[in-house]
Amino acid sequence: MIVSGQYRLGYIRHNYADMAAIAQSLAFSPKVPLEEGIARFVRWVKTQPVVQNGVEDGLDRANRELIERGLMKA
């Protein structure tokens, strides 16, 4: 994984979830601990193809275009 430090203008860059507020407001209690959920998600992501239906991931191109238009800071 590479952390580039790039971000789109307007992105929320730091946040957190207050599980006590969620439990109280929505009567929600997670069945899977956070660490396990993240591990499951990472395992799933690693199974996803970079090229899908003959189309390559266009993130790099999209980021270049956003920087060129002043919508992302490098």
Number of C-alpha atoms within 10 A of each C-alpha: 3 4 5 7 7 11 16 15 12 8 8 8 8 5 6 5 7 8 12 12 11 13 12 10 9 9 9 12 11 10 7 10 8 10 9 10 13 12 11 12 11 11 11 10 11 9 8 9 10 13 10 9 7 7 8 10 12 10 9 9 10 11 18 14 13 17 16 12 9 12 15 17 13 14
